[in-house]
Amino acid sequence: MVDPTVMFKHSYGLYIVSSKDEEGAAACLVNTVTQVTAEPIQVVVSVNKDNVTCGRIAASGHFAVTVLDESADMPFIGRFGFRSSADIDKFEGLSCATDEFGDVYTTDHCCGMCACAVRQTVDAGTHLVFLGEVVETRDLGDGTPMTYSYYHTTLKGKTPPKAASYVAE
């Protein structure tokens, strides 16, 4: 027997993943970013194939990851996690910067950023897993990184259906 809620006990963070191609910028909230090597520094990120952001990463070959900090509130999280880049400009009205690829990221409620060049892509069914080599980093402040546990227990956040850790009620 498999109890999928046990996966909630894994230590995850919350991250905004963004990418820009000739069609524009897109971003989404994920809890699946992990550093997998130190030399060179590489990370993996899992993005639902139905997200506009997934298509932008696949088309452009690069992405930015920002680490959410505990100052983020539910309206901010909802903008990136429960809305589609097809419907809104997720960066409108926020303090933003761009990485060396031109990927837009917000500096609001984030404590770090890394820009990544896609080195490999793995089809994982509902998601694509991108292996990215970190080519740029920026320290965005001293905020405490938000964990998935903090999101669920303190902010009482829900898991959207496109999330890698979604469990149907």
C-alpha positions as a Markdown table, in Angstrom:
| # | Residue | x | y | z |
|---|---|---|---|---|
| 1 | Met | 0.0 | 0.0 | 0.0 |
| 2 | Val | 1.2 | 3.5 | -0.8 |
| 3 | Asp | 0.1 | 6.5 | 1.3 |
| 4 | Pro | 0.9 | 9.5 | -1.0 |
| 5 | Thr | 0.6 | 11.9 | 1.9 |
| 6 | Val | 3.9 | 10.6 | 3.4 |
| 7 | Met | 5.6 | 12.5 | 0.6 |
| 8 | Phe | 4.5 | 15.7 | 2.3 |
| 9 | Lys | 7.1 | 14.8 | 5.0 |
| 10 | His | 9.9 | 15.3 | 2.5 |
| 11 | Ser | 11.8 | 18.5 | 3.0 |
| 12 | Tyr | 10.8 | 20.7 | 0.0 |
| 13 | Gly | 11.1 | 24.4 | -0.6 |
| 14 | Leu | 8.9 | 26.7 | -2.7 |
| 15 | Tyr | 10.3 | 28.2 | -5.8 |
| 16 | Ile | 9.3 | 30.4 | -8.7 |
| 17 | Val | 10.5 | 29.0 | -12.0 |
| 18 | Ser | 10.5 | 31.4 | -15.0 |
| 19 | Ser | 11.6 | 31.4 | -18.6 |
| 20 | Lys | 11.2 | 33.7 | -21.6 |
| 21 | Asp | 11.2 | 32.8 | -25.3 |
| 22 | Glu | 10.1 | 34.7 | -28.4 |
| 23 | Glu | 6.4 | 34.3 | -27.2 |
| 24 | Gly | 7.1 | 36.0 | -23.9 |
| 25 | Ala | 7.8 | 35.4 | -20.2 |
| 26 | Ala | 6.1 | 32.8 | -18.1 |
| 27 | Ala | 6.4 | 31.7 | -14.5 |
| 28 | Cys | 5.0 | 29.1 | -12.1 |
| 29 | Leu | 5.4 | 28.0 | -8.5 |
| 30 | Val | 7.0 | 24.6 | -7.9 |
| 31 | Asn | 8.2 | 22.6 | -4.8 |
| 32 | Thr | 10.6 | 20.4 | -6.9 |
| 33 | Val | 14.0 | 22.0 | -7.2 |
| 34 | Thr | 17.0 | 20.1 | -6.1 |
| 35 | Gln | 20.8 | 20.6 | -6.4 |
| 36 | Val | 22.2 | 17.4 | -7.8 |
| 37 | Thr | 25.9 | 18.2 | -8.4 |
| 38 | Ala | 28.5 | 20.6 | -7.1 |
| 39 | Glu | 31.0 | 20.8 | -10.0 |
| 40 | Pro | 29.4 | 22.1 | -12.1 |
| 41 | Ile | 26.5 | 23.2 | -10.0 |
| 42 | Gln | 23.4 | 21.6 | -11.5 |
| 43 | Val | 19.8 | 21.5 | -10.4 |
| 44 | Val | 16.7 | 19.6 | -11.4 |
| 45 | Val | 13.3 | 21.1 | -11.6 |
| 46 | Ser | 10.0 | 19.3 | -12.4 |
| 47 | Val | 7.3 | 21.3 | -14.3 |
| 48 | Asn | 3.9 | 20.2 | -15.3 |
| 49 | Lys | 3.6 | 19.8 | -19.1 |
| 50 | Asp | 0.3 | 21.8 | -19.0 |
| 51 | Asn | 2.0 | 24.9 | -17.6 |
| 52 | Val | 3.0 | 27.6 | -20.1 |
| 53 | Thr | 6.3 | 27.8 | -18.2 |
| 54 | Cys | 7.2 | 24.3 | -19.2 |
| 55 | Gly | 6.8 | 25.1 | -22.9 |
| 56 | Arg | 8.9 | 28.3 | -22.5 |
| 57 | Ile | 11.7 | 26.3 | -20.8 |
| 58 | Ala | 11.6 | 23.6 | -23.5 |
| 59 | Ala | 11.7 | 26.2 | -26.3 |
| 60 | Ser | 14.3 | 28.5 | -24.9 |
| 61 | Gly | 16.7 | 26.0 | -23.2 |
| 62 | His | 17.0 | 28.1 | -20.0 |
| 63 | Phe | 15.2 | 29.1 | -16.9 |
| 64 | Ala | 15.5 | 31.1 | -13.6 |
| 65 | Val | 14.7 | 29.8 | -10.2 |
| 66 | Thr | 14.0 | 32.1 | -7.3 |
| 67 | Val | 13.7 | 30.8 | -3.7 |
| 68 | Leu | 10.6 | 32.1 | -1.9 |
| 69 | Asp | 11.1 | 33.4 | 1.6 |
| 70 | Glu | 8.7 | 33.3 | 4.5 |
| 71 | Ser | 7.6 | 36.9 | 3.9 |
| 72 | Ala | 5.5 | 35.7 | 0.9 |
| 73 | Asp | 1.7 | 35.7 | 1.6 |
| 74 | Met | -1.0 | 33.7 | 0.0 |
| 75 | Pro | -2.0 | 36.3 | -2.6 |
| 76 | Phe | 1.6 | 36.5 | -3.8 |
| 77 | Ile | 1.9 | 32.7 | -3.8 |
| 78 | Gly | -1.5 | 32.4 | -5.5 |
| 79 | Arg | -0.4 | 34.7 | -8.4 |
| 80 | Phe | 2.4 | 32.2 | -9.3 |
| 81 | Gly | 0.8 | 28.9 | -8.1 |
| 82 | Phe | -2.9 | 29.2 | -8.9 |
| 83 | Arg | -3.0 | 31.4 | -12.0 |
| 84 | Ser | -1.9 | 30.8 | -15.6 |
| 85 | Ser | 0.7 | 32.8 | -17.5 |
| 86 | Ala | -1.6 | 32.4 | -20.4 |
| 87 | Asp | -4.1 | 34.6 | -18.6 |
| 88 | Ile | -2.1 | 37.2 | -16.7 |
| 89 | Asp | 1.4 | 38.8 | -16.6 |
| 90 | Lys | 2.5 | 37.4 | -13.3 |
| 91 | Phe | 5.3 | 40.0 | -12.9 |
| 92 | Glu | 3.1 | 43.1 | -13.4 |
| 93 | Gly | 3.4 | 45.4 | -10.4 |
| 94 | Leu | 6.3 | 43.5 | -8.8 |
| 95 | Ser | 10.0 | 44.4 | -8.4 |
| 96 | Cys | 11.7 | 42.5 | -11.1 |
| 97 | Ala | 15.1 | 41.9 | -12.7 |
| 98 | Thr | 16.4 | 39.7 | -15.5 |
| 99 | Asp | 19.2 | 37.1 | -15.6 |
| 100 | Glu | 21.8 | 36.7 | -18.3 |
| 101 | Phe | 19.4 | 34.9 | -20.6 |
| 102 | Gly | 16.8 | 37.6 | -20.3 |
| 103 | Asp | 14.5 | 35.5 | -18.0 |
| 104 | Val | 12.4 | 37.8 | -15.8 |
| 105 | Tyr | 12.3 | 37.0 | -12.1 |
| 106 | Thr | 10.8 | 38.9 | -9.1 |
| 107 | Thr | 12.9 | 40.1 | -6.3 |
| 108 | Asp | 9.9 | 40.4 | -4.0 |
| 109 | His | 9.6 | 37.8 | -1.3 |
| 110 | Cys | 12.6 | 35.9 | -2.6 |
| 111 | Cys | 16.0 | 35.3 | -1.0 |
| 112 | Gly | 18.0 | 33.9 | -3.9 |
| 113 | Met | 18.1 | 33.4 | -7.6 |
| 114 | Cys | 19.9 | 31.0 | -10.0 |
| 115 | Ala | 19.9 | 31.1 | -13.8 |
| 116 | Cys | 20.2 | 27.8 | -15.5 |
| 117 | Ala | 21.0 | 26.4 | -18.9 |
| 118 | Val | 19.1 | 23.2 | -19.7 |
| 119 | Arg | 21.5 | 20.3 | -20.2 |
| 120 | Gln | 19.0 | 17.4 | -20.3 |
| 121 | Thr | 15.2 | 16.9 | -20.3 |
| 122 | Val | 13.4 | 13.8 | -19.0 |
| 123 | Asp | 9.8 | 13.0 | -19.7 |
| 124 | Ala | 8.2 | 12.0 | -16.4 |
| 125 | Gly | 4.6 | 11.5 | -17.6 |
| 126 | Thr | 2.7 | 14.5 | -16.4 |
| 127 | His | 5.9 | 16.6 | -15.9 |
| 128 | Leu | 9.1 | 17.3 | -17.7 |
| 129 | Val | 12.2 | 17.2 | -15.5 |
| 130 | Phe | 14.9 | 19.7 | -16.6 |
| 131 | Leu | 18.5 | 19.3 | -15.6 |
| 132 | Gly | 20.0 | 22.8 | -15.6 |
| 133 | Glu | 23.5 | 23.9 | -15.1 |
| 134 | Val | 23.7 | 27.0 | -12.9 |
| 135 | Val | 25.4 | 29.8 | -14.8 |
| 136 | Glu | 24.5 | 32.8 | -12.6 |
| 137 | Thr | 23.4 | 33.3 | -9.0 |
| 138 | Arg | 22.2 | 36.3 | -7.0 |
| 139 | Asp | 21.7 | 36.7 | -3.3 |
| 140 | Leu | 18.4 | 38.5 | -2.9 |
| 141 | Gly | 18.3 | 38.9 | 0.9 |
| 142 | Asp | 18.4 | 37.3 | 4.3 |
| 143 | Gly | 14.9 | 36.0 | 4.4 |
| 144 | Thr | 14.2 | 32.5 | 5.7 |
| 145 | Pro | 13.6 | 30.2 | 2.8 |
| 146 | Met | 10.0 | 29.0 | 2.8 |
| 147 | Thr | 9.6 | 25.2 | 3.2 |
| 148 | Tyr | 6.6 | 23.3 | 1.8 |
| 149 | Ser | 5.8 | 22.4 | 5.5 |
| 150 | Tyr | 5.6 | 26.1 | 6.4 |
| 151 | Tyr | 3.3 | 26.7 | 3.4 |
| 152 | His | 1.0 | 23.9 | 4.5 |
| 153 | Thr | 1.1 | 24.3 | 8.3 |
| 154 | Thr | 1.5 | 28.0 | 8.9 |
| 155 | Leu | -0.1 | 29.5 | 5.7 |
| 156 | Lys | -2.6 | 26.7 | 5.4 |
| 157 | Gly | -1.8 | 26.5 | 1.7 |
| 158 | Lys | -3.3 | 23.9 | -0.6 |
| 159 | Thr | -1.6 | 21.8 | -3.3 |
| 160 | Pro | -2.8 | 22.7 | -6.8 |
| 161 | Pro | -3.7 | 19.9 | -9.2 |
| 162 | Lys | -0.7 | 20.5 | -11.5 |
| 163 | Ala | 1.8 | 20.2 | -8.6 |
| 164 | Ala | 4.1 | 17.1 | -8.6 |
| 165 | Ser | 3.0 | 16.4 | -5.1 |
| 166 | Tyr | -0.8 | 16.8 | -5.7 |
| 167 | Val | -3.0 | 14.2 | -4.0 |
| 168 | Ala | -6.7 | 14.1 | -5.0 |
| 169 | Glu | -9.1 | 14.5 | -2.1 |
